[in-house]
Amino acid sequence: MTTPPPSATPQATAHPAGLKRAQFGWYLNDWANAAFSATVLTVFLGPYLTDIATNAADAHGDVHPLGLPVPAGAFFPYTVSASVLFSVAAMLIAGMAADRHGRHRAMLGSFSYIGAAATMGMFFLDGSNYLLGGVLLILANVCYAVSTTLANSYLPGLAPPDERDTVSSKGWAFGYAAGALVLILNLALFLGHSSLGLSSGTAVRLCLASAGAWWAAFLTIALRRLPPRAGPAPVAKPVDEHAGGTLHELLGTLREMRRYPLTLLFLTAFLFYNDGIQTVISQASLYGSQELGMSQTTLIASVLLVQVVAIGGALLLGRIADRWGAKRTILGSLAAWVAVLAFGYVLPAHQPVWFCTLAAAIGLVLGGSQALSRSLFSHLIPAGHEAEYFSLYRISDRGTSWMGPLAFGLAYQLTDSYRVAIISLVTFFVIGFLLLMRVPVRSAIEAVGNPVPGSTPHDRDPSCPAPARTARRSRRRQRPSETNPETE
C-alpha cells in the first residue's frame, strides 16, 4: 500500500488525546471569532454605521471619504468591499510566511488580538465620525480574514480525509452556537437599555465592544490547545527576507497553482458563490432595516434565529454529504440560496414574521454550504502549503468578499432600491453552481497527490470517470472473501 502524504495524516494520530485537544482548540477559535461575524458584521455595525454616515451627509445625502462623493446608504457596503483589497495581500503574505516559518499559532494569535482590539474600539463610534468607523471596520475585518485563514490551514492535520467533513461541520456548529449566545446577551442588553439608563446608541456600542472582548477571551483558551504549526513543513526553498523577495515568492506561489487547474477551478467557483453568501450575511440587516422597515429588535431576533438554525443546518448537511457527497450537497445548497434570494426580493415590508421565515431559510443552508466547501477544499491542497492555499480560499470567505458588496452597493446607487440590490446577487450563485459542476473531485484530489477518501462521499461524486464507477460496482457485487483488501 502507498503511504499517504503528510497532509493526510493528523499530526497527533499517535496520541488520540492530543488530537482531540487540538480539535477542541480549533473549535474554540470558531467559538471566539463568531462574535465578530454575528454581532458586528451581520447585525449592529451595518445599520449603526449607516446612521452615523447619514448624520455626516451633506444636503445631497452624500459623505466624502477621501474627497469622493458616496451615498451615505452605500458607505458600509463600500467599506466592506474596500477591506478585502487590503485583506487579499495580507492573507497571501501571512499564509506564505506561516507555512515557511511554521508560526501558524503565533500569527493566528497576533492578528486575532489586533482584530479584537479594533472591534472593542468601536465603542467610541458616535455622532458623525463615520471615518473612524470605516477605519476600524477595515482593520478588524482584515485581521479577522487573516486569522481565519491561518485557522483553516489546521484542518488537514486535524482529521483524516474520511472525517474532515464532520470535523469542519462541528467547527461551524461551534461558531453558530457562540454567535447565538452572544446575540442573546446583546438582545437582552439592547431591549433593557432604558432600564439601565443607557441610550440605544450606547447600547449598540457596548454590543460592538463586547464582540471584541469575547473574541480575545476565548482565543486565549484556544491558542493553548493548538500546535505551533498547522501542517508538515513544505519543501525547502531559498529564503529572501526583503520585501522584493516576499513579492517574488508570492508570485511564485500563484504561478505554482497553475499546476493544479482543477483546484483553481474549484477555488474560482467558491469565490463566486461564497461572495454571494457573504454579501447576504453582511448586508441582511441593512436590507431589513432600510428596505423592509424592521426594528433593531427584530433584526437581532432574526439573526439569532439564523445562528440557531444554522447549527442544525451545518450538522444536517454534513450527514447528507456522508450519503451523497460534498459536491452534490453543495450544489443543492446553492440552488436553495437562489430560492432564498427570490423569496427575499418579494418579501413584504413591515412583516416581522415573514422576515424571520427568511432568516430561518438562510440558517438552514448557511452553515452546511460553508463547512462542506472548507472540508472539500482541504482535500485539494498539496502537502505543506495549507496556509498559502487557504489564504486564496479565504479571500472570499466569511465577510471579506468584495465583488458582492460592490455589486450590492452599485445596484443600490443606480436604482435607489435595496430589493434590486439583493436580487442582483443571484448571479454569483448561478456562476458558482455552473463552475462547481465542472470540477471532477476525485481527479482533483489525485492531482495534488492526496489520497481519495475511502468512504462513499467522493466515490459517489458524479464527476468520477465512468470506468472507475463501473469497477466499484463490480467490486461491490463480489463476495467479501473475493474482495482485495488493498483496494477497499
C-alpha positions as CSV (number, residue, x, y, z in Angstrom):
1,M,0.0,0.0,0.0
2,T,1.2,3.5,-0.7
3,T,1.9,5.7,2.3
4,P,-0.3,8.8,2.3
5,P,1.3,12.2,2.1
6,P,1.9,14.1,5.3
7,S,-1.2,16.3,4.9
8,A,-3.5,13.2,5.0
9,T,-2.2,12.1,8.4
10,P,-3.4,14.0,11.5
11,Q,-0.5,15.4,13.5
12,A,-1.5,13.7,16.7
13,T,-2.5,10.4,15.3
14,A,-0.1,8.6,17.6
15,H,-1.7,10.5,20.6
16,P,-5.5,10.5,20.2
17,A,-5.9,12.6,23.3
18,G,-3.6,15.2,21.8
19,L,-5.6,15.2,18.6
20,K,-8.9,15.7,20.4
21,R,-7.3,18.5,22.4
22,A,-6.2,20.2,19.2
23,Q,-9.6,19.7,17.6
24,F,-11.3,21.3,20.6
25,G,-8.9,24.2,20.4
26,W,-9.8,24.6,16.8
27,Y,-13.5,24.6,17.6
28,L,-12.9,27.2,20.3
29,N,-11.3,29.5,17.7
30,D,-14.6,29.4,15.8
31,W,-16.4,29.9,19.1
32,A,-14.2,33.0,19.7
33,N,-14.4,34.9,16.4
34,A,-18.1,34.1,15.8
35,A,-19.0,37.1,17.9
36,F,-17.4,39.4,15.4
37,S,-19.1,37.8,12.5
38,A,-22.6,37.7,14.1
39,T,-22.7,40.8,16.2
40,V,-20.5,43.3,14.2
41,L,-20.8,42.3,10.5
42,T,-24.2,40.8,10.5
43,V,-26.3,42.8,13.0
44,F,-25.2,46.0,14.5
45,L,-22.5,47.7,12.5
46,G,-24.3,48.0,9.1
47,P,-27.3,50.0,10.3
48,Y,-25.4,51.9,13.0
49,L,-22.6,53.0,10.7
50,T,-25.1,53.9,8.1
51,D,-26.9,56.1,10.6
52,I,-23.6,57.8,11.5
53,A,-22.8,58.3,7.9
54,T,-26.3,59.8,7.4
55,N,-25.6,62.3,10.2
56,A,-22.5,63.4,8.4
57,A,-24.0,63.6,5.0
58,D,-24.4,66.8,3.0
59,A,-27.6,68.2,1.6
60,H,-27.5,65.6,-1.3
61,G,-27.2,62.7,1.2
62,D,-23.5,62.1,0.4
63,V,-20.4,61.7,2.5
64,H,-17.0,62.4,1.2
65,P,-14.3,59.9,2.3
66,L,-11.0,60.7,0.6
67,G,-12.9,63.5,-1.1
68,L,-15.1,61.2,-3.1
69,P,-18.9,61.6,-3.0
70,V,-20.5,58.4,-1.7
71,P,-24.2,58.0,-0.8
72,A,-24.5,57.5,2.9
73,G,-26.6,54.3,2.4
74,A,-23.7,52.8,0.4
75,F,-20.8,53.7,2.7
76,F,-21.0,50.4,4.7
77,P,-21.0,48.0,1.7
78,Y,-18.3,50.0,0.0
79,T,-16.2,49.9,3.2
80,V,-16.6,46.1,3.4
81,S,-15.6,45.9,-0.2
82,A,-12.5,48.1,0.4
83,S,-11.4,45.9,3.3
84,V,-10.8,43.0,1.0
85,L,-8.4,45.0,-1.1
86,F,-6.2,45.0,2.0
87,S,-7.2,41.5,3.0
88,V,-6.0,39.9,-0.2
89,A,-2.4,41.0,0.2
90,A,-2.4,40.4,3.9
91,M,-3.8,36.9,3.7
92,L,-1.5,35.7,0.9
93,I,1.7,37.1,2.6
94,A,0.7,35.9,6.0
95,G,-0.2,32.4,4.7
96,M,3.1,32.1,2.9
97,A,5.1,33.3,5.9
98,A,3.3,30.9,8.2
99,D,4.0,27.9,6.0
100,R,7.6,28.9,5.6
101,H,8.4,29.6,9.3
102,G,5.9,27.3,10.9
103,R,4.5,30.1,13.1
104,H,0.8,29.5,12.4
105,R,-0.3,29.7,16.1
106,A,1.8,32.8,16.9
107,M,0.5,34.7,13.8
108,L,-3.1,33.5,14.4
109,G,-2.9,35.0,17.9
110,S,-1.3,38.3,16.8
111,F,-3.9,39.0,14.1
112,S,-6.8,37.9,16.2
113,Y,-5.8,40.1,19.2
114,I,-5.4,43.1,16.9
115,G,-8.8,42.5,15.3
116,A,-10.4,42.1,18.7
117,A,-8.8,45.4,19.9
118,A,-10.2,47.2,16.8
119,T,-13.6,45.7,17.5
120,M,-13.5,46.9,21.1
121,G,-12.5,50.4,19.8
122,M,-15.9,50.6,18.0
123,F,-17.3,51.6,21.4
124,F,-16.1,55.1,20.5
125,L,-18.2,55.4,17.4
126,D,-20.7,58.2,17.9
127,G,-22.2,61.3,16.3
128,S,-20.9,61.7,12.8
129,N,-17.4,60.2,13.0
130,Y,-18.1,57.7,10.2
131,L,-14.5,57.7,9.0
132,L,-13.4,56.2,12.4
133,G,-16.0,53.5,11.9
134,G,-14.7,52.8,8.4
135,V,-11.0,52.6,9.5
136,L,-11.9,50.3,12.5
137,L,-14.1,48.1,10.2
138,I,-11.3,47.7,7.7
139,L,-8.7,46.9,10.4
140,A,-10.9,44.4,12.2
141,N,-12.1,42.7,9.0
142,V,-8.5,42.3,7.6
143,C,-7.3,40.8,10.9
144,Y,-10.4,38.6,11.0
145,A,-9.7,37.4,7.5
146,V,-6.0,36.6,8.2
147,S,-6.8,34.8,11.4
148,T,-9.4,32.6,9.9
149,T,-7.1,31.8,7.0
150,L,-4.5,30.5,9.5
151,A,-7.1,28.6,11.5
152,N,-8.5,26.9,8.3
153,S,-5.0,25.7,7.4
154,Y,-5.1,23.5,10.5
155,L,-7.9,21.4,9.1
156,P,-5.9,18.8,7.0
157,G,-3.8,18.0,10.1
158,L,-6.8,17.7,12.5
159,A,-8.7,14.9,10.8
160,P,-8.1,12.0,8.3
161,P,-9.7,12.5,4.9
162,D,-12.8,10.5,5.8
163,E,-13.6,12.5,8.9
164,R,-12.9,16.0,7.5
165,D,-16.5,16.9,6.6
166,T,-17.6,16.0,10.1
167,V,-14.8,18.0,11.8
168,S,-15.4,21.0,9.6
169,S,-19.2,20.9,10.3
170,K,-18.6,20.7,14.0
171,G,-16.4,23.8,13.8
172,W,-19.1,25.8,12.1
173,A,-21.7,24.5,14.6
174,F,-19.5,25.7,17.5
175,G,-19.3,29.1,15.7
176,Y,-23.0,29.4,15.3
177,A,-23.7,28.3,18.8
178,A,-21.4,31.1,20.1
179,G,-22.9,33.6,17.8
180,A,-26.3,32.7,19.1
181,L,-25.3,33.0,22.7
182,V,-23.6,36.4,22.2
183,L,-26.7,37.7,20.4
184,I,-29.0,36.6,23.2
185,L,-26.9,38.6,25.7
186,N,-26.8,41.6,23.3
187,L,-30.5,41.3,22.7
188,A,-31.1,41.5,26.5
189,L,-28.8,44.5,26.8
190,F,-30.4,46.3,23.8
191,L,-34.0,45.7,25.0
192,G,-33.2,46.7,28.5
193,H,-31.1,49.7,27.8
194,S,-33.7,52.2,29.1
195,S,-34.0,50.4,32.4
196,L,-30.2,50.6,32.7
197,G,-30.1,54.3,31.9
198,L,-28.5,53.8,28.5
199,S,-29.4,55.3,25.2
200,S,-29.9,53.0,22.3
201,G,-26.7,54.2,20.7
202,T,-24.7,53.5,23.8
203,A,-26.3,50.0,24.0
204,V,-25.2,49.3,20.4
205,R,-21.7,50.5,21.1
206,L,-21.5,48.2,24.1
207,C,-22.7,45.3,22.0
208,L,-20.0,46.0,19.4
209,A,-17.3,46.2,22.0
210,S,-18.5,43.0,23.7
211,A,-17.8,41.1,20.5
212,G,-14.2,42.1,20.7
213,A,-13.9,41.2,24.3
214,W,-15.5,37.8,23.7
215,W,-13.1,37.2,20.7
216,A,-10.0,38.0,22.8
217,A,-11.1,36.0,25.9
218,F,-11.9,32.7,24.2
219,L,-9.0,33.0,21.8
220,T,-6.6,32.8,24.7
221,I,-8.0,29.4,25.7
222,A,-8.0,28.2,22.0
223,L,-4.3,29.0,21.5
224,R,-3.3,26.8,24.4
225,R,-4.6,23.8,22.6
226,L,-3.4,24.3,19.1
227,P,0.0,23.1,17.9
228,P,2.5,25.7,16.8
229,R,2.5,24.6,13.1
230,A,-0.6,23.7,11.1
231,G,0.9,21.1,8.9
232,P,4.1,19.5,7.7
233,A,7.0,21.7,6.6
234,P,7.0,22.4,2.9
235,V,9.9,21.6,0.6
236,A,12.7,23.9,1.5
237,K,13.1,27.0,-0.7
238,P,15.7,29.8,-0.7
239,V,14.5,32.4,1.7
240,D,14.7,36.1,0.9
241,E,13.5,38.3,3.8
242,H,13.4,41.5,1.8
243,A,10.1,42.9,0.5
244,G,11.1,42.3,-3.1
245,G,11.8,38.7,-2.3
246,T,8.5,38.3,-0.5
247,L,6.6,39.6,-3.5
248,H,8.6,37.4,-5.8
249,E,7.8,34.3,-3.6
250,L,4.2,35.3,-3.6
251,L,4.0,35.5,-7.3
252,G,5.8,32.1,-7.4
253,T,3.1,30.6,-5.3
254,L,0.4,31.9,-7.6
255,R,2.3,30.5,-10.7
256,E,2.7,27.2,-8.9
257,M,-1.1,26.9,-8.5
258,R,-1.3,26.7,-12.3
259,R,0.0,23.1,-11.9
260,Y,-3.3,22.3,-10.3
261,P,-6.0,23.6,-12.7
262,L,-8.8,21.6,-11.0
263,T,-8.0,23.1,-7.6
264,L,-8.1,26.6,-9.3
265,L,-11.4,25.7,-10.9
266,F,-13.0,24.8,-7.5
267,L,-11.5,27.9,-6.0
268,T,-13.0,30.1,-8.7
269,A,-16.4,28.5,-8.2
270,F,-16.1,29.1,-4.5
271,L,-15.0,32.7,-4.9
272,F,-18.2,33.4,-6.8
273,Y,-20.9,31.6,-4.8
274,N,-19.3,32.5,-1.5
275,D,-19.2,36.1,-2.4
276,G,-22.9,35.8,-2.7
277,I,-23.2,34.1,0.7
278,Q,-21.0,36.6,2.4
279,T,-22.9,39.6,0.9
280,V,-26.2,38.2,2.1
281,I,-24.7,37.8,5.6
282,S,-23.1,41.3,5.8
283,Q,-26.0,43.2,4.1
284,A,-29.0,41.4,5.5
285,S,-29.5,43.8,8.4
286,L,-29.1,46.8,6.2
287,Y,-31.7,45.3,3.8
288,G,-34.1,44.5,6.7
289,S,-33.8,47.9,8.3
290,Q,-33.7,50.2,5.3
291,E,-36.0,48.4,2.8
292,L,-38.3,46.3,4.9
293,G,-38.6,48.6,7.9
294,M,-37.5,46.1,10.5
295,S,-36.7,47.3,14.0
296,Q,-33.4,46.7,15.7
297,T,-35.1,44.2,18.0
298,T,-36.5,42.2,15.0
299,L,-33.1,42.3,13.3
300,I,-31.3,40.9,16.4
301,A,-34.0,38.2,16.8
302,S,-33.8,37.2,13.2
303,V,-30.0,36.9,13.2
304,L,-30.3,34.9,16.4
305,L,-32.7,32.6,14.6
306,V,-30.2,32.2,11.8
307,Q,-27.5,31.2,14.3
308,V,-29.7,28.6,16.0
309,V,-31.0,27.1,12.8
310,A,-27.5,27.1,11.2
311,I,-26.2,24.8,14.0
312,G,-28.7,22.1,12.9
313,G,-28.2,23.0,9.2
314,A,-24.5,22.5,9.4
315,L,-24.8,19.1,11.0
316,L,-27.7,18.1,8.7
317,L,-25.9,18.9,5.5
318,G,-22.8,17.1,6.9
319,R,-25.0,14.0,7.3
320,I,-26.3,14.4,3.8
321,A,-22.8,14.8,2.5
322,D,-21.9,11.4,4.1
323,R,-24.5,9.8,1.9
324,W,-24.4,11.9,-1.3
325,G,-21.0,13.5,-1.3
326,A,-19.9,17.0,-0.5
327,K,-20.0,18.3,-4.1
328,R,-23.7,17.2,-4.7
329,T,-24.7,18.6,-1.3
330,I,-23.1,22.0,-2.0
331,L,-24.8,22.2,-5.4
332,G,-28.1,21.5,-3.8
333,S,-27.5,24.2,-1.2
334,L,-26.7,26.7,-4.0
335,A,-30.0,26.0,-5.6
336,A,-31.6,26.7,-2.3
337,W,-29.8,30.0,-2.0
338,V,-31.3,31.2,-5.3
339,A,-34.8,30.3,-3.9
340,V,-34.0,32.2,-0.7
341,L,-33.0,35.4,-2.6
342,A,-36.1,35.2,-4.7
343,F,-38.2,35.0,-1.6
344,G,-36.3,37.9,-0.1
345,Y,-37.0,40.0,-3.2
346,V,-40.8,39.6,-2.9
347,L,-40.9,39.8,0.9
348,P,-43.4,42.4,2.1
349,A,-42.2,45.3,4.3
350,H,-43.1,45.7,7.9
351,Q,-43.9,42.0,8.3
352,P,-41.5,40.6,11.0
353,V,-42.9,37.0,10.8
354,W,-42.0,36.8,7.1
355,F,-38.6,38.3,7.7
356,C,-37.9,35.7,10.4
357,T,-39.1,33.0,8.0
358,L,-36.5,34.2,5.6
359,A,-33.9,34.1,8.4
360,A,-34.7,30.5,9.1
361,A,-34.3,29.6,5.5
362,I,-30.9,31.3,5.4
363,G,-29.8,29.5,8.5
364,L,-30.8,26.1,7.1
365,V,-28.4,26.3,4.1
366,L,-25.8,28.7,5.5
367,G,-23.6,26.6,7.8
368,G,-23.6,23.4,5.7
369,S,-22.6,25.1,2.4
370,Q,-19.7,26.8,4.1
371,A,-18.5,23.9,6.2
372,L,-18.5,21.4,3.3
373,S,-16.8,23.9,1.0
374,R,-14.0,24.2,3.6
375,S,-13.6,20.5,4.0
376,L,-13.7,19.8,0.3
377,F,-11.1,22.3,-0.5
378,S,-8.8,20.8,2.2
379,H,-8.5,17.7,0.0
380,L,-7.3,19.8,-3.0
381,I,-4.2,21.3,-1.3
382,P,-0.7,19.9,-1.8
383,A,1.0,18.9,1.5
384,G,3.0,21.7,3.3
385,H,1.1,24.6,1.6
386,E,-2.1,24.6,3.7
387,A,-1.9,28.3,4.8
388,E,-0.8,29.5,1.4
389,Y,-3.8,27.9,-0.3
390,F,-6.3,28.7,2.4
391,S,-5.2,32.3,2.0
392,L,-6.6,32.2,-1.5
393,Y,-9.6,30.4,-0.3
394,R,-10.2,32.9,2.5
395,I,-10.2,35.9,0.1
396,S,-14.0,35.3,-0.4
397,D,-14.8,33.7,2.9
398,R,-16.9,35.0,5.9
399,G,-17.4,38.6,5.2
400,T,-14.3,39.6,3.3
401,S,-15.7,39.3,-0.2
402,W,-15.5,42.4,-2.4
403,M,-17.4,41.6,-5.6
404,G,-20.7,41.0,-3.8
405,P,-20.8,44.1,-1.6
406,L,-19.5,46.2,-4.6
407,A,-22.3,44.9,-6.8
408,F,-24.8,45.4,-4.0
409,G,-23.7,49.0,-3.4
410,L,-23.7,49.8,-7.2
411,A,-27.2,48.3,-7.7
412,Y,-28.5,50.4,-4.8
413,Q,-26.7,53.5,-6.1
414,L,-28.1,53.1,-9.6
415,T,-31.7,52.1,-8.7
416,D,-32.2,53.5,-5.2
417,S,-33.7,50.1,-4.3
418,Y,-32.3,47.5,-1.9
419,R,-34.6,44.9,-3.5
420,V,-32.8,45.2,-6.8
421,A,-29.5,45.1,-4.9
422,I,-30.4,41.8,-3.1
423,I,-31.7,40.0,-6.2
424,S,-28.6,41.0,-8.2
425,L,-26.7,38.5,-6.0
426,V,-28.4,35.6,-7.8
427,T,-25.7,36.0,-10.5
428,F,-23.0,34.9,-8.1
429,F,-24.8,31.7,-7.1
430,V,-25.5,30.8,-10.7
431,I,-22.0,31.3,-11.8
432,G,-20.6,29.4,-8.8
433,F,-23.0,26.5,-9.4
434,L,-22.0,26.1,-13.1
435,L,-18.3,26.2,-12.3
436,L,-18.6,23.7,-9.5
437,M,-20.4,21.3,-11.7
438,R,-17.3,21.1,-13.9
439,V,-15.0,20.1,-11.1
440,P,-14.2,16.3,-11.1
441,V,-13.5,16.0,-7.4
442,R,-11.7,12.6,-7.5
443,S,-9.4,13.7,-10.2
444,A,-8.7,17.0,-8.4
445,I,-7.7,15.1,-5.2
446,E,-5.4,12.8,-7.0
447,A,-3.8,15.6,-9.0
448,V,-2.4,17.2,-5.8
449,G,-1.1,13.9,-4.5
450,N,-3.6,13.4,-1.7
451,P,-5.4,10.1,-1.1
452,V,-9.0,9.9,-2.1
453,P,-11.2,9.2,0.9
454,G,-12.2,5.6,1.1
455,S,-15.7,6.4,2.3
456,T,-18.6,6.9,0.0
457,P,-18.9,10.7,-0.4
458,H,-16.1,11.1,-3.0
459,D,-16.6,7.7,-4.6
460,R,-20.2,8.7,-5.4
461,D,-19.0,12.0,-6.9
462,P,-20.7,12.2,-10.3
463,S,-17.5,13.6,-11.9
464,C,-15.6,10.3,-11.4
465,P,-14.8,8.6,-14.7
466,A,-17.3,6.1,-15.8
467,P,-14.8,3.1,-15.8
468,A,-14.0,3.8,-12.1
469,R,-17.7,3.7,-11.2
470,T,-18.1,0.5,-13.1
471,A,-15.1,-1.0,-11.3
472,R,-16.6,-0.1,-8.0
473,R,-20.0,-1.6,-8.8
474,S,-18.2,-4.7,-9.8
475,R,-16.3,-4.9,-6.6
476,R,-19.5,-4.4,-4.6
477,R,-21.1,-7.4,-6.3
478,Q,-18.2,-9.6,-5.2
479,R,-18.4,-11.7,-2.1
480,P,-16.4,-10.4,0.9
481,S,-13.8,-13.2,0.6
482,E,-13.2,-12.3,-3.0
483,T,-12.5,-8.6,-2.3
484,N,-9.0,-7.4,-2.4
485,P,-8.4,-5.6,0.9
486,E,-5.7,-3.4,-0.6
487,T,-8.3,-1.7,-2.8
488,E,-11.1,-1.2,-0.3
